[in-house]
Amino acid sequence: MTQPIPSYAQEAYAILYNKFANGIFHSNYLGWYISNDMVKKTLHELETSGWVKRVGRGVYTCVSAEDVFKSLVAFKVPDLLQNSGRNFVYADASAVEIWTDFSYMQRGWEHSPYYINVLRNDLSHWVDYFRKYKVNVFVNCPETSLGEFVVVKPQTSLNSVLHNNFPVEPLEEVVRFCEQHVNSFEYHLAYLRAKFNITTTAAIDPRVSEEAAKAI
């Protein structure tokens, strides 16, 4: 998993990659130009952030630039959540995605939000956790952000069920969310109605219902 790095490390990577490409280089190469302490700091940053690999004692190789930049925009939040060791629940639009079996997603490299309910006592842990992995995290309300970001919603207790092995808000809460935001989630509501035979007072275009039924 590649993570963003400070400008000094980016510059070092650019020099190393242009000099050695995917060949090996020794740590003392940088020692000709910067202090030993800075060499250690730079290589540590590059290695822990996934931009270079250690192949021996004091010997490294650069990860290809193509792999680095592909990994930077790869979706990593689901794995971070799974490996967090803390309880959480997919909520709001993220819960809608799960209950509709990801049949219709508004997600891309440019904009990929995740909404999760967390215990209020765990809030500071979650904020620190995502910042550690260079993922933008907001509390309750999203802000302008590029790429993946997480909106954590602190709760006094968590109400969840498992759907396709995801901890997620119960179906009735997801239906209510879709009804409240029907202009954006009309298709999702139609999908839920067709799959789970739920009732709703929200108006759904018959053409949308027909398309949703085809996806089930």
C-alpha positions as CSV (number, residue, x, y, z in Angstrom):
1,M,0.0,0.0,0.0
2,T,1.6,3.2,-1.2
3,Q,1.1,6.4,0.9
4,P,1.8,10.0,0.0
5,I,5.2,11.3,1.1
6,P,6.8,14.7,2.0
7,S,8.4,16.7,-0.8
8,Y,11.9,15.9,0.3
9,A,11.2,12.2,0.0
10,Q,9.5,12.7,-3.4
11,E,12.6,14.6,-4.7
12,A,14.9,11.8,-3.4
13,Y,12.7,9.1,-5.1
14,A,12.7,11.0,-8.4
15,I,16.5,11.2,-8.3
16,L,16.9,7.5,-7.4
17,Y,14.4,6.3,-9.9
18,N,15.9,8.3,-12.7
19,K,19.4,7.2,-11.8
20,F,18.7,3.5,-11.0
21,A,15.2,2.7,-12.4
22,N,14.4,-0.7,-11.0
23,G,18.0,-1.6,-10.3
24,I,19.5,-1.7,-6.9
25,F,21.2,1.1,-5.1
26,H,23.1,1.5,-1.8
27,S,22.1,3.8,1.0
28,N,25.5,5.5,0.9
29,Y,24.6,6.9,-2.6
30,L,22.5,9.6,-0.9
31,G,25.2,10.1,1.6
32,W,27.3,12.0,-1.0
33,Y,24.7,14.7,-1.0
34,I,22.8,14.8,2.3
35,S,23.7,14.1,6.0
36,N,23.6,10.5,7.3
37,D,20.7,11.4,9.6
38,M,18.8,12.8,6.6
39,V,19.7,9.6,4.6
40,K,18.2,7.4,7.3
41,K,15.1,9.6,7.5
42,T,14.5,9.7,3.8
43,L,15.0,6.0,3.2
44,H,12.8,5.2,6.2
45,E,10.0,7.4,4.8
46,L,10.4,5.9,1.3
47,E,10.4,2.3,2.6
48,T,7.5,2.6,5.0
49,S,5.4,4.5,2.5
50,G,6.0,1.8,-0.2
51,W,8.1,3.8,-2.7
52,V,11.3,1.7,-2.3
53,K,11.9,-1.8,-1.1
54,R,14.8,-3.1,1.0
55,V,16.5,-6.0,-0.7
56,G,19.5,-6.4,1.6
57,R,21.5,-4.6,4.4
58,G,21.7,-1.0,3.2
59,V,20.5,-2.1,-0.3
60,Y,17.3,-0.9,-1.9
61,T,15.4,-0.9,-5.2
62,C,12.7,1.6,-6.3
63,V,9.2,0.5,-6.8
64,S,8.2,1.4,-10.4
65,A,6.7,4.8,-10.8
66,E,3.7,3.3,-12.5
67,D,3.0,1.0,-9.5
68,V,3.5,3.8,-7.1
69,F,1.0,6.1,-8.7
70,K,-1.6,3.4,-9.3
71,S,-1.4,2.4,-5.7
72,L,-1.8,6.0,-4.5
73,V,-5.3,6.1,-6.0
74,A,-6.2,2.5,-5.2
75,F,-9.1,2.0,-2.8
76,K,-7.5,1.2,0.6
77,V,-10.2,2.3,3.1
78,P,-12.1,-1.0,3.2
79,D,-8.9,-2.9,4.2
80,L,-8.1,-0.3,6.8
81,L,-11.5,-0.6,8.3
82,Q,-11.3,-4.4,8.2
83,N,-8.0,-4.4,10.0
84,S,-8.7,-1.6,12.4
85,G,-9.5,-3.8,15.4
86,R,-12.4,-1.5,16.4
87,N,-16.1,-1.8,15.9
88,F,-17.7,0.3,13.2
89,V,-20.8,0.3,11.0
90,Y,-21.2,1.4,7.4
91,A,-23.8,4.1,7.3
92,D,-25.7,6.5,5.0
93,A,-24.6,6.3,1.4
94,S,-22.1,3.6,2.2
95,A,-24.8,1.4,3.7
96,V,-26.9,2.0,0.6
97,E,-24.1,0.7,-1.6
98,I,-23.8,-2.5,0.5
99,W,-27.6,-3.2,0.7
100,T,-27.9,-2.7,-3.1
101,D,-25.0,-5.1,-3.7
102,F,-22.9,-2.4,-5.2
103,S,-25.2,-2.5,-8.2
104,Y,-25.0,1.3,-8.6
105,M,-22.0,3.2,-7.2
106,Q,-21.1,6.8,-7.4
107,R,-17.4,6.3,-6.7
108,G,-14.2,6.9,-8.6
109,W,-10.6,7.7,-8.1
110,E,-11.5,11.4,-8.0
111,H,-14.2,11.2,-5.3
112,S,-14.6,8.2,-3.0
113,P,-16.4,8.8,0.3
114,Y,-17.0,6.3,3.1
115,Y,-19.5,7.0,5.9
116,I,-19.1,5.0,9.1
117,N,-20.7,5.1,12.5
118,V,-18.2,4.7,15.4
119,L,-18.4,4.7,19.1
120,R,-18.0,8.2,20.6
121,N,-15.3,7.0,22.9
122,D,-13.3,5.7,19.9
123,L,-13.5,8.9,17.9
124,S,-10.0,10.2,18.6
125,H,-8.6,6.7,17.7
126,W,-10.4,6.7,14.3
127,V,-9.2,10.2,13.4
128,D,-5.6,9.4,14.3
129,Y,-5.8,6.0,12.6
130,F,-6.9,7.4,9.2
131,R,-4.5,10.3,9.4
132,K,-1.7,7.8,10.0
133,Y,-2.4,6.3,6.6
134,K,-2.8,9.7,5.0
135,V,-6.6,9.3,4.5
136,N,-8.6,12.5,4.9
137,V,-11.1,12.1,7.8
138,F,-14.0,14.3,8.8
139,V,-16.4,14.2,11.7
140,N,-20.1,14.1,10.9
141,C,-20.0,16.3,7.8
142,P,-17.9,15.8,4.7
143,E,-15.7,18.6,3.3
144,T,-14.2,19.2,-0.1
145,S,-11.7,16.4,-0.7
146,L,-10.0,14.6,-3.6
147,G,-9.8,10.8,-3.7
148,E,-10.7,8.6,-0.8
149,F,-12.0,10.1,2.4
150,V,-13.9,9.0,5.5
151,V,-16.8,10.7,7.4
152,V,-16.9,9.3,10.9
153,K,-20.2,9.7,12.8
154,P,-19.8,9.2,16.6
155,Q,-22.6,7.4,18.3
156,T,-23.3,6.3,21.9
157,S,-24.0,2.8,20.7
158,L,-23.8,0.9,17.4
159,N,-26.8,-0.6,15.7
160,S,-25.8,-3.0,12.9
161,V,-26.5,-6.2,11.1
162,L,-24.3,-8.2,8.8
163,H,-25.1,-8.1,5.1
164,N,-22.7,-9.9,2.7
165,N,-20.2,-9.9,5.6
166,F,-20.3,-6.1,6.0
167,P,-21.3,-4.5,9.4
168,V,-24.0,-2.2,8.1
169,E,-27.0,-0.2,9.3
170,P,-30.3,-2.2,9.3
171,L,-32.4,-2.2,6.1
172,E,-35.1,-0.1,7.5
173,E,-32.7,2.7,8.3
174,V,-31.2,2.5,4.8
175,V,-34.7,2.7,3.3
176,R,-35.4,5.8,5.4
177,F,-32.2,7.4,4.3
178,C,-33.0,6.8,0.6
179,E,-36.5,8.2,1.1
180,Q,-35.0,11.4,2.7
181,H,-32.6,11.8,-0.3
182,V,-34.8,10.3,-3.0
183,N,-33.5,12.7,-5.6
184,S,-30.1,11.1,-5.4
185,F,-31.1,7.6,-4.3
186,E,-34.2,6.9,-6.4
187,Y,-32.6,4.0,-8.2
188,H,-31.3,2.5,-4.9
189,L,-34.7,2.7,-3.4
190,A,-36.2,1.0,-6.4
191,Y,-33.6,-1.7,-6.1
192,L,-34.4,-2.3,-2.4
193,R,-38.2,-2.4,-3.1
194,A,-37.7,-4.9,-5.9
195,K,-35.3,-7.2,-4.0
196,F,-36.7,-7.0,-0.4
197,N,-40.3,-6.2,-1.2
198,I,-40.2,-3.2,1.1
199,T,-43.0,-0.5,0.9
200,T,-42.3,3.2,0.4
201,T,-44.3,6.3,0.0
202,A,-41.6,7.9,-2.1
203,A,-42.5,8.4,-5.8
204,I,-40.3,6.3,-8.1
205,D,-40.3,6.7,-11.8
206,P,-41.5,3.4,-13.4
207,R,-38.6,3.5,-15.8
208,V,-36.2,3.6,-12.8
209,S,-38.0,0.6,-11.2
210,E,-37.7,-1.3,-14.4
211,E,-33.9,-0.7,-14.7
212,A,-33.4,-1.6,-11.0
213,A,-35.4,-4.9,-11.4
214,K,-33.0,-5.9,-14.2
215,A,-30.0,-5.7,-11.9
216,I,-31.4,-8.2,-9.4
